[in-house]
Amino acid sequence: MTLSSFYILVLCISIGGLITQLFVHEKQLPHILFAVFCGSIAMTLTQKLSGDAIGAYKYLIGLGTVATCNCYWLLSRSFFRQEKAIERHHLAFALVISMLIFVKQGYLFASSTALINASEQSLFRHALSEITILLSSCVLVLSFWEGCRGFKSASKKEQMQRVWFLSTFALAVGISKLSNYIFAGDVAAKQWVITAIILMVVVNTHILLIWRSRTHWQQHASTE
């Protein structure tokens, strides 16, 4: 299997995760957020597949990649918080990260098409990237915290679900950091690892979504 074929496979799985949510009869907030997350992942893979074949227009595709780690943080809150899972300030924080990614992709498009002088704006691009990385790292930590928060007081079934979530999260971050060290000079190998991590996160999160939905339905049925 080539790297491009692997991209296509993960792209199809991401689109499948999105489409599956359309057929959920009693949609909850996690279903909507997971669909948005899958859509953004699909755009990320589409951008990778396009490569340099479409030139600067690949950055226009990148405009759709604004709901990855920030959306996943909101998804984690919707999984493990019963009340006030997502409020205005949470949405505002996620939106700030989305806007930073949107502006960065727009800047890359403008600089690639000579609409602006990239050399004169290098400081702006560097600052934009650093701020985006910092805020993205923050939401990743917050996502992990959501799985840890209230662990001891949770039921046995929910503890198992949290372990599934935390294990997926820890593996994704751990493998990513390790691959950056092992494959420091091999871009293709790192792309294989990153795409495999994306696949694992999408599949495992979908499993968790189905698992928690069934738990919710069972609890709802037992109270009737």
C-alpha positions as CSV (number, residue, x, y, z in Angstrom):
1,M,0.0,0.0,0.0
2,T,1.3,3.4,-0.9
3,L,1.0,6.5,1.3
4,S,-1.5,8.0,-1.1
5,S,-3.7,4.8,-0.8
6,F,-3.4,5.0,2.9
7,Y,-4.6,8.6,2.8
8,I,-7.6,7.6,0.7
9,L,-8.4,4.7,3.1
10,V,-8.4,7.0,6.2
11,L,-10.3,9.7,4.2
12,C,-13.1,7.2,3.4
13,I,-13.3,6.1,7.0
14,S,-13.5,9.7,8.2
15,I,-16.3,10.5,5.7
16,G,-18.0,7.2,6.7
17,G,-17.9,8.4,10.4
18,L,-19.5,11.7,9.3
19,I,-22.2,10.1,7.2
20,T,-23.0,7.6,9.9
21,Q,-24.0,10.4,12.2
22,L,-26.6,11.5,9.7
23,F,-28.5,8.3,10.3
24,V,-28.5,8.5,14.1
25,H,-32.2,9.1,15.0
26,E,-31.7,10.6,18.5
27,K,-28.7,12.9,17.8
28,Q,-26.9,14.2,20.9
29,L,-24.2,16.9,21.0
30,P,-21.4,14.3,20.8
31,H,-22.8,13.0,17.5
32,I,-22.8,16.5,16.0
33,L,-19.3,17.3,17.3
34,F,-17.9,13.9,16.0
35,A,-19.4,14.6,12.6
36,V,-17.7,18.0,12.5
37,F,-14.4,16.5,13.7
38,C,-14.6,13.8,11.0
39,G,-15.3,16.4,8.3
40,S,-12.3,18.4,9.3
41,I,-10.1,15.3,9.3
42,A,-11.4,14.5,5.9
43,M,-10.4,18.0,4.7
44,T,-6.9,17.5,6.2
45,L,-6.5,14.2,4.3
46,T,-7.8,15.8,1.1
47,Q,-5.2,18.5,1.4
48,K,-2.5,15.9,1.8
49,L,-3.7,14.0,-1.2
50,S,-3.8,17.1,-3.4
51,G,-0.1,17.8,-2.5
52,D,1.4,20.2,-5.0
53,A,-0.8,19.1,-7.9
54,I,-3.2,22.0,-7.4
55,G,-0.6,24.5,-6.3
56,A,-1.6,27.2,-3.9
57,Y,-5.3,26.1,-4.0
58,K,-4.4,23.3,-1.5
59,Y,-4.4,26.0,1.1
60,L,-8.1,26.8,0.3
61,I,-8.8,23.2,1.1
62,G,-6.9,23.8,4.3
63,L,-9.5,26.3,5.3
64,G,-11.7,23.4,6.2
65,T,-9.2,21.9,8.6
66,V,-10.2,24.3,11.4
67,A,-12.0,21.8,13.7
68,T,-9.5,19.1,14.7
69,C,-7.9,19.3,18.2
70,N,-10.2,22.2,19.3
71,C,-13.4,20.2,18.2
72,Y,-12.0,17.1,19.9
73,W,-11.7,19.0,23.2
74,L,-15.4,20.0,22.9
75,L,-16.2,16.4,22.1
76,S,-14.4,15.2,25.2
77,R,-16.4,17.7,27.3
78,S,-19.6,16.5,25.8
79,F,-18.6,12.9,26.6
80,F,-17.8,13.3,30.3
81,R,-19.8,16.2,31.5
82,Q,-23.5,15.9,32.3
83,E,-24.3,19.6,32.8
84,K,-23.0,22.7,31.1
85,A,-20.7,20.6,29.0
86,I,-20.2,23.4,26.5
87,E,-20.8,27.1,27.2
88,R,-20.1,30.3,25.3
89,H,-16.6,30.7,26.6
90,H,-15.7,27.2,25.5
91,L,-17.0,27.8,22.0
92,A,-15.2,31.2,22.0
93,F,-11.9,29.5,22.8
94,A,-12.4,26.8,20.2
95,L,-13.4,29.5,17.7
96,V,-10.2,31.5,18.3
97,I,-8.1,28.4,17.4
98,S,-10.2,27.9,14.3
99,M,-9.7,31.5,13.3
100,L,-5.9,31.2,13.7
101,I,-5.8,28.1,11.5
102,F,-8.1,29.8,9.0
103,V,-5.9,32.9,8.9
104,K,-2.8,30.9,8.5
105,Q,-4.2,28.9,5.6
106,G,-5.4,32.1,4.0
107,Y,-2.0,33.7,4.5
108,L,-0.2,30.7,2.9
109,F,-2.6,31.0,-0.1
110,A,-2.0,34.7,-0.4
111,S,1.8,34.4,-0.1
112,S,1.9,31.4,-2.6
113,T,-0.1,33.4,-5.2
114,A,2.1,36.6,-4.7
115,L,-0.9,38.5,-3.3
116,I,1.4,39.5,-0.4
117,N,5.2,39.6,0.0
118,A,5.9,36.5,2.1
119,S,9.4,37.7,3.1
120,E,8.1,40.8,4.6
121,Q,5.5,38.9,6.6
122,S,7.7,36.1,8.0
123,L,7.5,37.4,11.5
124,F,3.7,37.4,11.4
125,R,3.7,33.9,10.0
126,H,6.1,32.7,12.7
127,A,4.0,34.3,15.5
128,L,0.8,32.9,14.1
129,S,2.2,29.4,14.0
130,E,3.6,29.6,17.5
131,I,0.3,30.9,19.0
132,T,-1.7,28.2,17.2
133,I,0.7,25.5,18.4
134,L,0.5,26.8,22.0
135,L,-3.3,27.0,22.1
136,S,-3.6,23.6,20.3
137,S,-1.3,22.1,23.0
138,C,-3.5,23.6,25.7
139,V,-6.7,22.1,24.3
140,L,-5.0,18.7,24.1
141,V,-4.1,18.9,27.7
142,L,-7.6,19.9,28.5
143,S,-9.0,17.0,26.5
144,F,-6.9,14.6,28.5
145,W,-8.1,16.2,31.7
146,E,-11.7,15.6,30.8
147,G,-11.0,11.9,30.8
148,C,-9.3,12.1,34.2
149,R,-11.8,14.5,35.9
150,G,-14.2,12.6,38.1
151,F,-12.7,9.2,37.3
152,K,-12.9,7.8,40.9
153,S,-16.6,8.8,41.3
154,A,-17.6,7.4,38.0
155,S,-19.4,4.0,37.6
156,K,-17.4,0.9,36.6
157,K,-18.7,1.1,33.0
158,E,-17.8,4.8,32.7
159,Q,-14.4,4.2,34.1
160,M,-13.8,1.6,31.4
161,Q,-15.0,4.1,28.8
162,R,-12.6,6.7,30.3
163,V,-9.7,4.3,30.2
164,W,-10.5,3.6,26.5
165,F,-10.5,7.4,25.8
166,L,-7.3,8.0,27.9
167,S,-5.5,5.1,26.4
168,T,-6.3,6.2,22.8
169,F,-5.2,9.8,23.7
170,A,-2.0,8.7,25.4
171,L,-1.0,6.4,22.5
172,A,-1.7,9.1,20.0
173,V,0.5,11.6,21.7
174,G,3.2,9.1,22.7
175,I,3.6,7.6,19.3
176,S,3.6,11.1,17.7
177,K,6.4,12.3,19.9
178,L,8.4,9.1,19.5
179,S,8.1,9.2,15.7
180,N,9.4,12.7,15.6
181,Y,12.5,11.5,17.3
182,I,12.9,8.2,15.4
183,F,12.0,9.5,12.0
184,A,13.5,13.0,12.4
185,G,14.9,13.0,8.8
186,D,12.3,10.8,7.1
187,V,9.2,12.9,6.1
188,A,7.4,10.0,4.4
189,A,7.8,7.7,7.5
190,K,6.4,10.4,9.8
191,Q,3.4,10.9,7.5
192,W,2.7,7.2,7.7
193,V,2.8,7.3,11.5
194,I,0.6,10.5,11.6
195,T,-2.0,9.1,9.3
196,A,-2.1,5.8,11.4
197,I,-2.6,7.9,14.5
198,I,-5.5,9.8,12.8
199,L,-7.0,6.4,11.8
200,M,-6.7,5.1,15.4
201,V,-8.3,8.2,16.9
202,V,-11.2,8.3,14.5
203,V,-12.0,4.6,14.9
204,N,-11.6,4.5,18.6
205,T,-13.6,7.7,19.2
206,H,-16.4,6.3,17.0
207,I,-16.4,3.1,19.1
208,L,-16.5,5.2,22.3
209,L,-19.4,7.3,20.8
210,I,-21.4,4.2,20.1
211,W,-20.6,2.7,23.5
212,R,-21.6,5.8,25.4
213,S,-24.8,6.3,23.3
214,R,-25.9,2.7,24.2
215,T,-25.1,3.4,27.8
216,H,-27.2,6.6,27.7
217,W,-30.1,4.7,26.0
218,Q,-30.0,1.9,28.6
219,Q,-30.0,4.4,31.5
220,H,-32.9,6.3,29.9
221,A,-34.9,3.1,29.4
222,S,-34.3,1.9,33.0
223,T,-35.7,5.2,34.3
224,E,-39.0,4.9,32.3
